[in-house]
Amino acid sequence: MNVSLFKNEQKDEILAFYKYAYHILKREKDLSPANPLINQTLSNLVHKLSTPIEDAHMILDNPYIQEIKDDMIEHLAAAECDMETYFGSYFAENASSLSDLSSFLYWDNYKELTETEVNKLYDLPFSWKELNHICFIGAGALPLSPLLMSTKLHATIDCLDIEKSAYSVGNALIHRLHKDEQLFYKYKDGEAFNYQDTDLVVIASLVPNKELIIEQIRRTNPNTIIALRSAENLHTLLYHPINIAIIEQLGYQLIGNTVANSFIINSTLFFAYQ
């Protein structure tokens, strides 16, 4: 087969499936893993958008994709929250150890993402003190990232969420795994939290109003490092990317980043106050 023809067919396939997935997410009432169609659709969507492709801009710039993208990301966020609640509730009742969570659909992705972030922390081009206290904003009903970080870092971690149901499920899971001496789940708003004793703040990709949270971080502790989970290339069809210029306008400088690949959906941007 002609290479250029194959590439065009690959782009057409991704475009067609994104439109199909959008239709399914808008139509289905149950966006949780209890719905097999949602499981299959989202799994295939992530796989297709994680496959390396040249000229990704031809997909991103497609007029119809531009038209539906923001609404699609909202539906994807709702599906992700339902997925975390589904698995978080199950694990809070059945898990005996962190390894039991490996049956989660995206365990490998989260494991590699957090390992990459921790490795990058120690590679940042500045002199910093030891990490003693971390704050993870948007921990959700399945606080897998903080749980995985706790195995790599000797630091206490505040897990924040403003959704009461997510807090209740996530907190129950932390207690179930006997991790409540290192992880502290708090039903708090990141826009009002005091970061005075925090060395690192990680903000999940689905957290809204990141600029307001960063302003609160700057007010209470401008010396803390901020890690923002973002997206790049075709993964921006799943998550909104961070606008670096806006963060810089708040007085912060990009000091490092991780890079997404076929196994890691999110990239992570690290900022320090100038």
N, C-alpha and C positions, 0 to 999 in steps of 0.2 A: 504493500500500500504506500502511496505517496506520503512523505512525512508531513507536508503542509496540509494535505487532506485529512490526515489523522488528527493533527492538532486542531483543525477547524471542527472536526466531529467531536473532539473532546470538549471544546468550548461550548458547542451547541448542547451537548449532553449535560454539562454543568448548569447552563442557563435553563434548560428545560426542567431539570430536577429541582432547582431552586424555586421556580414558579410552582411546580407540583407540590413541594413541601409547604410553601406559603398557603396554597389552597387547602391542604390537609390541616394545617395548624389553625386556620380560620374556621374550618368546618367542624372539627372534632371538639366535643365538650370536655372530654377527659384527656388532659395533656400529660397525665402521669404515666409511669412505666406499667401501670395496670392495663393500659391500652396497647396491645401488640403493634397496631399500625403506627402509633407514635414512636414506639421503640425502633421499629424498622426504618421509619422515615428519617428520624434524627440521626441514627447510626450511619445510614447511607449518605446523608447530607454532610456530616462531619468528615467522612471518608473522602468524598468527592472534593470538598473544599480544602482538604489537607494534601491532596495529590499535587506534586510539583507541576507547574504549567507555565509556559512562556506567554508573554503578552497578557498577563492577568488583567491589565487595565481595560482590555476589550470587553471583559465580563463586567468589571466594576463600573465602567462608563456606559453600559447598556441603558438606554432610557427607561425601559420598564423596570429594570433592577433598581435604578435610582429612585423610581417612583414608589416601589414597595418596600425598599430596604429598611427604613426606620420602623414601619409597622411590623415587618417580619422580625426584627430584632426584639421588639416588645413581646411578640408571641413566643419567641425563643426563650426570653427571660422568664416568662410565666411557666413555660415547660420545664426549664431548669429548676425553678423553685419547687415545682410539684415533684420533680424527680428527687431532689434533695430531701424533701419532706417524706416521700415514700421510703427511700432507703434509710434515712436517718431514724425514722420511727421503727423500722424493722431491726436495725442494728441496736437501737436503744433497748430493745427487748430480748435480743438473741445473741449479740456479740459477746465473746469472752475476752478477746484481745484485739489489738489493732489489726493484726494480720487477718482477722475474720472479715474485715472491711474490703479485702482484696477481691471479693466477688462483685463489688460495685463496678458498673459498666466502664467508668473512666478512671479506675484506680491507677493504671499504668501511666496515664497522662498526668494525673495530679502528682504521682510519685516523682516522675521525671522533672516536672515543672518545679516542684519545691526543692529538689536536689540541685537543679540548675541555679535557682535563686540563691540558695545558701552558698554554693560555690562562688557565685558572682559577688556576694557580700564581702568575701575575704579577698577579692581581687579588685575592689574599688580603689581608685587612685587618690586616696586621701588618708590622713592619719586619723584613726578613730578609736574610741575606747571599746572595751569589750562589751558585747551585747548582754545586758542583764535583764532588760524588760522590753517586750514587744507588744504592740497593739495591732490586732487584726480586725479591720472594719469590714462588716458584711460577712461574718463567719457562716451564717446560714444554719439550716437544720441539720446539715451534714458537714461539720467543721473539719473536713479532711485535711485541708492545707495546714491549719494550726497543729493538728494532731501529728502530721508528718514532720512539720518543722520541729516539734518538741523532741523528736528522736535524733535530730541533728544538732540542735542548739541547746546549750545549758542556760536557758533563759525562761523566766515566767512569761506567760502570754495571756493578755486580756483579749477575749473574744467578744466583739460587740455586734449587736444587731438591734434594729428598731422594730422588727416584726416579732410580736409576742409569741406567735406559734413557732417561728423558727428558733427563737430563744429557748422556748420550753423543750423542744425536741433536742436541740443541740446540747443544751445543758444536761439533759437526761443521759445522752450518749456519753458525754465526758465523765459523768459519775459512773456510768456502767463500766467504762474502761479503766476506772480508778486513776484518772489523769487529773483529778481536781486539786492536786497539790502543785501542779505546774500550769494548768490551764484554768482560767477563771472567766466563765461566761457571764456577761453583763448585759442587761436589757437597757442599753444606753444609745443615745444619738451621738454619732461622731462629730456633729456640728457643735455640740455642747460639752464634749468630754474634755477633761483636763489631762494633757499629755506631759505634765511636768516631769515625771520620772521615766518617760519612755525613750528608749534609744532608737527604735525603729518602728515606723507605722506602715503597715501593709494595707492597701485599699483594694478590695476585690473589684473585678471588672464590672459587675452589675450595680455597684453602689452609685446612686445618683448624687448630684450636687457636690461633686468632688472638690470644686473650687472653694465652697463654703467650709468644707472640712479642713482643707489645707490652710485657709485663713485662721481657723481655730487652732490648728497645730502651730502656726507661726506666732500666734498670740501667747500661747501657753508654754511652748518650748521650740523656739526656732532652730535649736541645735540638733533636733532629731532628724534622722534620715527618713525619707518618704519613698516607698516602693509602690508604684502604680501599675496594676496589671492592665495591659493594653492588647491591641490586636494589629496585625499587619497583613498586607496582601489580601488574599481571598478570605482570610479569617475576619476581615472587617465586615463581612456579610453575616457574621455570627455575633460580633460584639463591636460596640463603638470604639474607635481608637482614641487614645489620649492626644489632645492638641498640645504639643510641647510649648508652643508660643504662649498659650494662655498660662501655663504653669510658670513659665519664665517671667511673665508680667507680674506674678505674685511674689517675685524676688528669689525664685529657686533656679538652680542650675542643674542640668542633666549631667550626672557624673558616671553613668554606666547603664548598661541594658543587657538583657538576655534576648535571644533570638528564637522565634518559634520555628518549628520544623514539622515534618509529617507526624511526629509523635507528641508534640507540644502545641496546643492551640494558642495559648496566650504568650505574648512577650511581656517582659517586666521592665519598667523604666525606673531608675533610681535617681532621686533628686536630693540636693543639699541646699540649704539657704545660703545665699551669697553674702 
